[in-house]
Amino acid sequence: MYTLTNDELYNIHGGAISIGGGFLIGAGVVFLIGVIDGFIRPLRCN
């Protein structure tokens, strides 16, 4: 088994999404759900 040195450990970059990217993805999912719901269950405005 190969043990990483401290320099190698510091050079590892994870695949984390920034906070803004997370909100953008969440907003896109909510928007798509709203569009699909509008086509499936069209409701009249009051």
Secondary structure as GFF3:
##gff-version 3
##sequence-region A 1 46
A	DSSP	alpha_helix	6	10	.	.	.	ID=ss1
A	DSSP	alpha_helix	19	40	.	.	.	ID=ss2
###
